[in-house]
Amino acid sequence: MPLLEVLYSGTDRLESQRKQAFVKEATKIFQEVLGTPPGRLQFFFLETCGAESVAERQDDDSDSSTSHGTSST
């Protein structure tokens, strides 16, 4: 069974209407191009935070790597 993973990164949440429109169009493309039978294509939507959260995560990682109970003095 084909699975299409959709990664969305934006400042706004991905609305249900936009997901449904995407599913409709992607399903049509998969049917036309690959011959995927109707109802066989599965979708997985993953919403990620914007670029700001990546920078925040990197800051968190550097903080945790410097605070392992060791001292530089």
mmCIF file as gemmi writes it, N, C-alpha and C atoms, coordinates in Angstrom:
data_model
loop_
_atom_site.group_PDB
_atom_site.id
_atom_site.type_symbol
_atom_site.label_atom_id
_atom_site.label_alt_id
_atom_site.label_comp_id
_atom_site.label_asym_id
_atom_site.label_entity_id
_atom_site.label_seq_id
_atom_site.pdbx_PDB_ins_code
_atom_site.Cartn_x
_atom_site.Cartn_y
_atom_site.Cartn_z
_atom_site.occupancy
_atom_site.B_iso_or_equiv
_atom_site.pdbx_formal_charge
_atom_site.auth_seq_id
_atom_site.auth_asym_id
_atom_site.pdbx_PDB_model_num
ATOM 1 N N . MET Axp A 1 ? 0.855 -1.17 0 1 0 ? 1 A 1
ATOM 2 C CA . MET Axp A 1 ? 0 0 0 1 0 ? 1 A 1
ATOM 3 C C . MET Axp A 1 ? 0.902 1.235 0 1 0 ? 1 A 1
ATOM 4 N N . PRO Axp A 2 ? 0.76 2.106 -0.965 1 0 ? 2 A 1
ATOM 5 C CA . PRO Axp A 2 ? 1.589 3.314 -1.02 1 0 ? 2 A 1
ATOM 6 C C . PRO Axp A 2 ? 1.261 4.276 0.117 1 0 ? 2 A 1
ATOM 7 N N . LEU Axp A 3 ? 2.308 4.918 0.607 1 0 ? 3 A 1
ATOM 8 C CA . LEU Axp A 3 ? 2.172 5.888 1.687 1 0 ? 3 A 1
ATOM 9 C C . LEU Axp A 3 ? 2.901 7.153 1.272 1 0 ? 3 A 1
ATOM 10 N N . LEU Axp A 4 ? 2.232 8.272 1.384 1 0 ? 4 A 1
ATOM 11 C CA . LEU Axp A 4 ? 2.829 9.562 1.066 1 0 ? 4 A 1
ATOM 12 C C . LEU Axp A 4 ? 2.99 10.334 2.362 1 0 ? 4 A 1
ATOM 13 N N . GLU Axp A 5 ? 4.237 10.644 2.704 1 0 ? 5 A 1
ATOM 14 C CA . GLU Axp A 5 ? 4.519 11.411 3.908 1 0 ? 5 A 1
ATOM 15 C C . GLU Axp A 5 ? 4.653 12.872 3.512 1 0 ? 5 A 1
ATOM 16 N N . VAL Axp A 6 ? 3.9 13.719 4.186 1 0 ? 6 A 1
ATOM 17 C CA . VAL Axp A 6 ? 3.894 15.144 3.886 1 0 ? 6 A 1
ATOM 18 C C . VAL Axp A 6 ? 4.437 15.887 5.089 1 0 ? 6 A 1
ATOM 19 N N . LEU Axp A 7 ? 5.556 16.564 4.904 1 0 ? 7 A 1
ATOM 20 C CA . LEU Axp A 7 ? 6.144 17.367 5.965 1 0 ? 7 A 1
ATOM 21 C C . LEU Axp A 7 ? 5.774 18.815 5.708 1 0 ? 7 A 1
ATOM 22 N N . TYR Axp A 8 ? 5.191 19.445 6.71 1 0 ? 8 A 1
ATOM 23 C CA . TYR Axp A 8 ? 4.75 20.829 6.577 1 0 ? 8 A 1
ATOM 24 C C . TYR Axp A 8 ? 5.435 21.667 7.633 1 0 ? 8 A 1
ATOM 25 N N . SER Axp A 9 ? 6.087 22.712 7.178 1 0 ? 9 A 1
ATOM 26 C CA . SER Axp A 9 ? 6.741 23.638 8.095 1 0 ? 9 A 1
ATOM 27 C C . SER Axp A 9 ? 6.259 25.037 7.767 1 0 ? 9 A 1
ATOM 28 N N . GLY Axp A 10 ? 5.586 25.63 8.696 1 0 ? 10 A 1
ATOM 29 C CA . GLY Axp A 10 ? 5.069 26.966 8.464 1 0 ? 10 A 1
ATOM 30 C C . GLY Axp A 10 ? 4.727 27.637 9.775 1 0 ? 10 A 1
ATOM 31 N N . THR Axp A 11 ? 4.383 28.895 9.67 1 0 ? 11 A 1
ATOM 32 C CA . THR Axp A 11 ? 4.035 29.627 10.88 1 0 ? 11 A 1
ATOM 33 C C . THR Axp A 11 ? 2.598 29.378 11.295 1 0 ? 11 A 1
ATOM 34 N N . ASP Axp A 12 ? 1.743 29.003 10.341 1 0 ? 12 A 1
ATOM 35 C CA . ASP Axp A 12 ? 0.343 28.709 10.628 1 0 ? 12 A 1
ATOM 36 C C . ASP Axp A 12 ? 0.114 27.205 10.604 1 0 ? 12 A 1
ATOM 37 N N . ARG Axp A 13 ? -0.884 26.767 11.353 1 0 ? 13 A 1
ATOM 38 C CA . ARG Axp A 13 ? -1.247 25.344 11.333 1 0 ? 13 A 1
ATOM 39 C C . ARG Axp A 13 ? -1.847 24.982 9.984 1 0 ? 13 A 1
ATOM 40 N N . LEU Axp A 14 ? -1.65 23.75 9.593 1 0 ? 14 A 1
ATOM 41 C CA . LEU Axp A 14 ? -2.195 23.25 8.344 1 0 ? 14 A 1
ATOM 42 C C . LEU Axp A 14 ? -3.67 22.918 8.565 1 0 ? 14 A 1
ATOM 43 N N . GLU Axp A 15 ? -4.539 23.671 7.907 1 0 ? 15 A 1
ATOM 44 C CA . GLU Axp A 15 ? -5.978 23.509 8.111 1 0 ? 15 A 1
ATOM 45 C C . GLU Axp A 15 ? -6.487 22.237 7.439 1 0 ? 15 A 1
ATOM 46 N N . SER Axp A 16 ? -7.549 21.704 7.972 1 0 ? 16 A 1
ATOM 47 C CA . SER Axp A 16 ? -8.157 20.481 7.463 1 0 ? 16 A 1
ATOM 48 C C . SER Axp A 16 ? -8.549 20.611 5.992 1 0 ? 16 A 1
ATOM 49 N N . GLN Axp A 17 ? -9.08 21.77 5.614 1 0 ? 17 A 1
ATOM 50 C CA . GLN Axp A 17 ? -9.477 21.982 4.216 1 0 ? 17 A 1
ATOM 51 C C . GLN Axp A 17 ? -8.28 21.876 3.275 1 0 ? 17 A 1
ATOM 52 N N . ARG Axp A 18 ? -7.151 22.42 3.682 1 0 ? 18 A 1
ATOM 53 C CA . ARG Axp A 18 ? -5.949 22.352 2.845 1 0 ? 18 A 1
ATOM 54 C C . ARG Axp A 18 ? -5.44 20.924 2.752 1 0 ? 18 A 1
ATOM 55 N N . LYS Axp A 19 ? -5.504 20.184 3.856 1 0 ? 19 A 1
ATOM 56 C CA . LYS Axp A 19 ? -5.101 18.775 3.825 1 0 ? 19 A 1
ATOM 57 C C . LYS Axp A 19 ? -5.99 17.989 2.872 1 0 ? 19 A 1
ATOM 58 N N . GLN Axp A 20 ? -7.301 18.206 2.977 1 0 ? 20 A 1
ATOM 59 C CA . GLN Axp A 20 ? -8.237 17.488 2.116 1 0 ? 20 A 1
ATOM 60 C C . GLN Axp A 20 ? -8.006 17.808 0.648 1 0 ? 20 A 1
ATOM 61 N N . ALA Axp A 21 ? -7.739 19.078 0.333 1 0 ? 21 A 1
ATOM 62 C CA . ALA Axp A 21 ? -7.469 19.469 -1.047 1 0 ? 21 A 1
ATOM 63 C C . ALA Axp A 21 ? -6.181 18.81 -1.546 1 0 ? 21 A 1
ATOM 64 N N . PHE Axp A 22 ? -5.167 18.753 -0.688 1 0 ? 22 A 1
ATOM 65 C CA . PHE Axp A 22 ? -3.914 18.109 -1.05 1 0 ? 22 A 1
ATOM 66 C C . PHE Axp A 22 ? -4.136 16.624 -1.319 1 0 ? 22 A 1
ATOM 67 N N . VAL Axp A 23 ? -4.869 15.965 -0.43 1 0 ? 23 A 1
ATOM 68 C CA . VAL Axp A 23 ? -5.152 14.533 -0.582 1 0 ? 23 A 1
ATOM 69 C C . VAL Axp A 23 ? -5.876 14.28 -1.9 1 0 ? 23 A 1
ATOM 70 N N . LYS Axp A 24 ? -6.859 15.097 -2.209 1 0 ? 24 A 1
ATOM 71 C CA . LYS Axp A 24 ? -7.632 14.932 -3.44 1 0 ? 24 A 1
ATOM 72 C C . LYS Axp A 24 ? -6.738 15.032 -4.675 1 0 ? 24 A 1
ATOM 73 N N . GLU Axp A 25 ? -5.907 16.061 -4.723 1 0 ? 25 A 1
ATOM 74 C CA . GLU Axp A 25 ? -5.05 16.267 -5.892 1 0 ? 25 A 1
ATOM 75 C C . GLU Axp A 25 ? -3.942 15.214 -5.974 1 0 ? 25 A 1
ATOM 76 N N . ALA Axp A 26 ? -3.328 14.876 -4.844 1 0 ? 26 A 1
ATOM 77 C CA . ALA Axp A 26 ? -2.269 13.87 -4.845 1 0 ? 26 A 1
ATOM 78 C C . ALA Axp A 26 ? -2.815 12.503 -5.245 1 0 ? 26 A 1
ATOM 79 N N . THR Axp A 27 ? -4.014 12.177 -4.775 1 0 ? 27 A 1
ATOM 80 C CA . THR Axp A 27 ? -4.642 10.911 -5.139 1 0 ? 27 A 1
ATOM 81 C C . THR Axp A 27 ? -4.864 10.844 -6.647 1 0 ? 27 A 1
ATOM 82 N N . LYS Axp A 28 ? -5.331 11.946 -7.206 1 0 ? 28 A 1
ATOM 83 C CA . LYS Axp A 28 ? -5.559 11.993 -8.657 1 0 ? 28 A 1
ATOM 84 C C . LYS Axp A 28 ? -4.244 11.797 -9.418 1 0 ? 28 A 1
ATOM 85 N N . ILE Axp A 29 ? -3.183 12.441 -8.969 1 0 ? 29 A 1
ATOM 86 C CA . ILE Axp A 29 ? -1.879 12.307 -9.627 1 0 ? 29 A 1
ATOM 87 C C . ILE Axp A 29 ? -1.369 10.878 -9.527 1 0 ? 29 A 1
ATOM 88 N N . PHE Axp A 30 ? -1.456 10.278 -8.345 1 0 ? 30 A 1
ATOM 89 C CA . PHE Axp A 30 ? -0.994 8.902 -8.173 1 0 ? 30 A 1
ATOM 90 C C . PHE Axp A 30 ? -1.782 7.935 -9.05 1 0 ? 30 A 1
ATOM 91 N N . GLN Axp A 31 ? -3.081 8.188 -9.212 1 0 ? 31 A 1
ATOM 92 C CA . GLN Axp A 31 ? -3.896 7.332 -10.087 1 0 ? 31 A 1
ATOM 93 C C . GLN Axp A 31 ? -3.464 7.484 -11.543 1 0 ? 31 A 1
ATOM 94 N N . GLU Axp A 32 ? -3.272 8.719 -11.983 1 0 ? 32 A 1
ATOM 95 C CA . GLU Axp A 32 ? -2.919 8.972 -13.385 1 0 ? 32 A 1
ATOM 96 C C . GLU Axp A 32 ? -1.502 8.501 -13.715 1 0 ? 32 A 1
ATOM 97 N N . VAL Axp A 33 ? -0.552 8.789 -12.855 1 0 ? 33 A 1
ATOM 98 C CA . VAL Axp A 33 ? 0.851 8.531 -13.16 1 0 ? 33 A 1
ATOM 99 C C . VAL Axp A 33 ? 1.267 7.099 -12.826 1 0 ? 33 A 1
ATOM 100 N N . LEU Axp A 34 ? 0.862 6.616 -11.669 1 0 ? 34 A 1
ATOM 101 C CA . LEU Axp A 34 ? 1.311 5.303 -11.205 1 0 ? 34 A 1
ATOM 102 C C . LEU Axp A 34 ? 0.262 4.208 -11.291 1 0 ? 34 A 1
ATOM 103 N N . GLY Axp A 35 ? -0.979 4.599 -11.577 1 0 ? 35 A 1
ATOM 104 C CA . GLY Axp A 35 ? -2.052 3.609 -11.637 1 0 ? 35 A 1
ATOM 105 C C . GLY Axp A 35 ? -2.489 3.111 -10.275 1 0 ? 35 A 1
ATOM 106 N N . THR Axp A 36 ? -2.287 3.91 -9.245 1 0 ? 36 A 1
ATOM 107 C CA . THR Axp A 36 ? -2.69 3.526 -7.891 1 0 ? 36 A 1
ATOM 108 C C . THR Axp A 36 ? -4.216 3.48 -7.81 1 0 ? 36 A 1
ATOM 109 N N . PRO Axp A 37 ? -4.778 2.335 -7.413 1 0 ? 37 A 1
ATOM 110 C CA . PRO Axp A 37 ? -6.238 2.241 -7.316 1 0 ? 37 A 1
ATOM 111 C C . PRO Axp A 37 ? -6.802 3.208 -6.272 1 0 ? 37 A 1
ATOM 112 N N . PRO Axp A 38 ? -8.013 3.701 -6.489 1 0 ? 38 A 1
ATOM 113 C CA . PRO Axp A 38 ? -8.651 4.594 -5.515 1 0 ? 38 A 1
ATOM 114 C C . PRO Axp A 38 ? -8.713 3.949 -4.127 1 0 ? 38 A 1
ATOM 115 N N . GLY Axp A 39 ? -8.418 4.732 -3.109 1 0 ? 39 A 1
ATOM 116 C CA . GLY Axp A 39 ? -8.488 4.241 -1.738 1 0 ? 39 A 1
ATOM 117 C C . GLY Axp A 39 ? -7.244 3.528 -1.25 1 0 ? 39 A 1
ATOM 118 N N . ARG Axp A 40 ? -6.271 3.325 -2.112 1 0 ? 40 A 1
ATOM 119 C CA . ARG Axp A 40 ? -5.061 2.596 -1.708 1 0 ? 40 A 1
ATOM 120 C C . ARG Axp A 40 ? -3.973 3.511 -1.162 1 0 ? 40 A 1
ATOM 121 N N . LEU Axp A 41 ? -3.933 4.761 -1.606 1 0 ? 41 A 1
ATOM 122 C CA . LEU Axp A 41 ? -2.89 5.686 -1.177 1 0 ? 41 A 1
ATOM 123 C C . LEU Axp A 41 ? -3.192 6.197 0.225 1 0 ? 41 A 1
ATOM 124 N N . GLN Axp A 42 ? -2.23 6.04 1.122 1 0 ? 42 A 1
ATOM 125 C CA . GLN Axp A 42 ? -2.378 6.511 2.488 1 0 ? 42 A 1
ATOM 126 C C . GLN Axp A 42 ? -1.522 7.758 2.675 1 0 ? 42 A 1
ATOM 127 N N . PHE Axp A 43 ? -1.945 8.644 3.563 1 0 ? 43 A 1
ATOM 128 C CA . PHE Axp A 43 ? -1.248 9.896 3.8 1 0 ? 43 A 1
ATOM 129 C C . PHE Axp A 43 ? -0.845 10.007 5.258 1 0 ? 43 A 1
ATOM 130 N N . PHE Axp A 44 ? 0.307 10.602 5.473 1 0 ? 44 A 1
ATOM 131 C CA . PHE Axp A 44 ? 0.801 10.886 6.809 1 0 ? 44 A 1
ATOM 132 C C . PHE Axp A 44 ? 1.263 12.336 6.807 1 0 ? 44 A 1
ATOM 133 N N . PHE Axp A 45 ? 0.59 13.183 7.546 1 0 ? 45 A 1
ATOM 134 C CA . PHE Axp A 45 ? 0.946 14.6 7.64 1 0 ? 45 A 1
ATOM 135 C C . PHE Axp A 45 ? 1.717 14.834 8.933 1 0 ? 45 A 1
ATOM 136 N N . LEU Axp A 46 ? 2.866 15.45 8.809 1 0 ? 46 A 1
ATOM 137 C CA . LEU Axp A 46 ? 3.664 15.808 9.968 1 0 ? 46 A 1
ATOM 138 C C . LEU Axp A 46 ? 3.909 17.301 9.91 1 0 ? 46 A 1
ATOM 139 N N . GLU Axp A 47 ? 3.394 17.986 10.9 1 0 ? 47 A 1
ATOM 140 C CA . GLU Axp A 47 ? 3.592 19.427 10.978 1 0 ? 47 A 1
ATOM 141 C C . GLU Axp A 47 ? 4.777 19.698 11.888 1 0 ? 47 A 1
ATOM 142 N N . THR Axp A 48 ? 5.739 20.421 11.354 1 0 ? 48 A 1
ATOM 143 C CA . THR Axp A 48 ? 6.901 20.795 12.148 1 0 ? 48 A 1
ATOM 144 C C . THR Axp A 48 ? 6.848 22.289 12.405 1 0 ? 48 A 1
ATOM 145 N N . CYS Axp A 49 ? 7.569 22.719 13.41 1 0 ? 49 A 1
ATOM 146 C CA . CYS Axp A 49 ? 7.642 24.147 13.697 1 0 ? 49 A 1
ATOM 147 C C . CYS Axp A 49 ? 8.566 24.806 12.69 1 0 ? 49 A 1
ATOM 148 N N . GLY Axp A 50 ? 8.496 26.104 12.625 1 0 ? 50 A 1
ATOM 149 C CA . GLY Axp A 50 ? 9.32 26.847 11.692 1 0 ? 50 A 1
ATOM 150 C C . GLY Axp A 50 ? 10.793 26.818 12.034 1 0 ? 50 A 1
ATOM 151 N N . ALA Axp A 51 ? 11.578 27.588 11.309 1 0 ? 51 A 1
ATOM 152 C CA . ALA Axp A 51 ? 13.029 27.623 11.465 1 0 ? 51 A 1
ATOM 153 C C . ALA Axp A 51 ? 13.446 28.08 12.854 1 0 ? 51 A 1
ATOM 154 N N . GLU Axp A 52 ? 12.626 28.895 13.505 1 0 ? 52 A 1
ATOM 155 C CA . GLU Axp A 52 ? 12.972 29.373 14.84 1 0 ? 52 A 1
ATOM 156 C C . GLU Axp A 52 ? 13.142 28.213 15.817 1 0 ? 52 A 1
ATOM 157 N N . SER Axp A 53 ? 12.298 27.204 15.699 1 0 ? 53 A 1
ATOM 158 C CA . SER Axp A 53 ? 12.382 26.087 16.634 1 0 ? 53 A 1
ATOM 159 C C . SER Axp A 53 ? 13.643 25.272 16.397 1 0 ? 53 A 1
ATOM 160 N N . VAL Axp A 54 ? 14.138 25.236 15.157 1 0 ? 54 A 1
ATOM 161 C CA . VAL Axp A 54 ? 15.376 24.523 14.877 1 0 ? 54 A 1
ATOM 162 C C . VAL Axp A 54 ? 16.522 25.2 15.622 1 0 ? 54 A 1
ATOM 163 N N . ALA Axp A 55 ? 16.562 26.518 15.566 1 0 ? 55 A 1
ATOM 164 C CA . ALA Axp A 55 ? 17.598 27.255 16.282 1 0 ? 55 A 1
ATOM 165 C C . ALA Axp A 55 ? 17.464 27.035 17.784 1 0 ? 55 A 1
ATOM 166 N N . GLU Axp A 56 ? 16.247 27.014 18.285 1 0 ? 56 A 1
ATOM 167 C CA . GLU Axp A 56 ? 16.031 26.786 19.709 1 0 ? 56 A 1
ATOM 168 C C . GLU Axp A 56 ? 16.498 25.401 20.118 1 0 ? 56 A 1
ATOM 169 N N . ARG Axp A 57 ? 16.22 24.393 19.274 1 0 ? 57 A 1
ATOM 170 C CA . ARG Axp A 57 ? 16.653 23.034 19.569 1 0 ? 57 A 1
ATOM 171 C C . ARG Axp A 57 ? 18.174 22.945 19.58 1 0 ? 57 A 1
ATOM 172 N N . GLN Axp A 58 ? 18.838 23.638 18.648 1 0 ? 58 A 1
ATOM 173 C CA . GLN Axp A 58 ? 20.297 23.627 18.619 1 0 ? 58 A 1
ATOM 174 C C . GLN Axp A 58 ? 20.853 24.268 19.879 1 0 ? 58 A 1
ATOM 175 N N . ASP Axp A 59 ? 20.217 25.336 20.354 1 0 ? 59 A 1
ATOM 176 C CA . ASP Axp A 59 ? 20.646 25.972 21.604 1 0 ? 59 A 1
ATOM 177 C C . ASP Axp A 59 ? 20.483 25.013 22.768 1 0 ? 59 A 1
ATOM 178 N N . ASP Axp A 60 ? 19.352 24.293 22.789 1 0 ? 60 A 1
ATOM 179 C CA . ASP Axp A 60 ? 19.107 23.323 23.86 1 0 ? 60 A 1
ATOM 180 C C . ASP Axp A 60 ? 20.154 22.221 23.833 1 0 ? 60 A 1
ATOM 181 N N . ASP Axp A 61 ? 20.51 21.744 22.633 1 0 ? 61 A 1
ATOM 182 C CA . ASP Axp A 61 ? 21.513 20.689 22.51 1 0 ? 61 A 1
ATOM 183 C C . ASP Axp A 61 ? 22.874 21.16 23.005 1 0 ? 61 A 1
ATOM 184 N N . SER Axp A 62 ? 23.248 22.385 22.674 1 0 ? 62 A 1
ATOM 185 C CA . SER Axp A 62 ? 24.555 22.883 23.113 1 0 ? 62 A 1
ATOM 186 C C . SER Axp A 62 ? 24.566 23.095 24.622 1 0 ? 62 A 1
ATOM 187 N N . ASP Axp A 63 ? 23.445 23.509 25.195 1 0 ? 63 A 1
ATOM 188 C CA . ASP Axp A 63 ? 23.363 23.665 26.647 1 0 ? 63 A 1
ATOM 189 C C . ASP Axp A 63 ? 23.531 22.326 27.352 1 0 ? 63 A 1
ATOM 190 N N . SER Axp A 64 ? 22.881 21.296 26.833 1 0 ? 64 A 1
ATOM 191 C CA . SER Axp A 64 ? 22.953 19.993 27.49 1 0 ? 64 A 1
ATOM 192 C C . SER Axp A 64 ? 24.322 19.354 27.308 1 0 ? 64 A 1
ATOM 193 N N . SER Axp A 65 ? 25.006 19.649 26.196 1 0 ? 65 A 1
ATOM 194 C CA . SER Axp A 65 ? 26.316 19.049 25.997 1 0 ? 65 A 1
ATOM 195 C C . SER Axp A 65 ? 27.38 19.707 26.867 1 0 ? 65 A 1
ATOM 196 N N . THR Axp A 66 ? 27.14 20.936 27.3 1 0 ? 66 A 1
ATOM 197 C CA . THR Axp A 66 ? 28.115 21.626 28.147 1 0 ? 66 A 1
ATOM 198 C C . THR Axp A 66 ? 27.834 21.431 29.624 1 0 ? 66 A 1
ATOM 199 N N . SER Axp A 67 ? 26.711 20.838 29.972 1 0 ? 67 A 1
ATOM 200 C CA . SER Axp A 67 ? 26.372 20.696 31.396 1 0 ? 67 A 1
ATOM 201 C C . SER Axp A 67 ? 26.237 19.229 31.785 1 0 ? 67 A 1
ATOM 202 N N . HIS Axp A 68 ? 27.303 18.452 31.545 1 0 ? 68 A 1
ATOM 203 C CA . HIS Axp A 68 ? 27.289 17.042 31.906 1 0 ? 68 A 1
ATOM 204 C C . HIS Axp A 68 ? 27.979 16.785 33.227 1 0 ? 68 A 1
ATOM 205 N N . GLY Axp A 69 ? 28.051 17.792 34.075 1 0 ? 69 A 1
ATOM 206 C CA . GLY Axp A 69 ? 28.665 17.594 35.367 1 0 ? 69 A 1
ATOM 207 C C . GLY Axp A 69 ? 30.178 17.73 35.346 1 0 ? 69 A 1
ATOM 208 N N . THR Axp A 70 ? 30.747 18.088 34.208 1 0 ? 70 A 1
ATOM 209 C CA . THR Axp A 70 ? 32.186 18.283 34.159 1 0 ? 70 A 1
ATOM 210 C C . THR Axp A 70 ? 32.486 19.76 34.25 1 0 ? 70 A 1
ATOM 211 N N . SER Axp A 71 ? 33.633 20.073 34.784 1 0 ? 71 A 1
ATOM 212 C CA . SER Axp A 71 ? 34.028 21.453 34.938 1 0 ? 71 A 1
ATOM 213 C C . SER Axp A 71 ? 35.283 21.705 34.126 1 0 ? 71 A 1
ATOM 214 N N . SER Axp A 72 ? 35.354 22.87 33.508 1 0 ? 72 A 1
ATOM 215 C CA . SER Axp A 72 ? 36.522 23.192 32.697 1 0 ? 72 A 1
ATOM 216 C C . SER Axp A 72 ? 37.597 23.903 33.5 1 0 ? 72 A 1
ATOM 217 N N . THR Axp A 73 ? 37.417 24.063 34.817 1 0 ? 73 A 1
ATOM 218 C CA . THR Axp A 73 ? 38.403 24.752 35.638 1 0 ? 73 A 1
ATOM 219 C C . THR Axp A 73 ? 39.292 23.79 36.369 1 0 ? 73 A 1
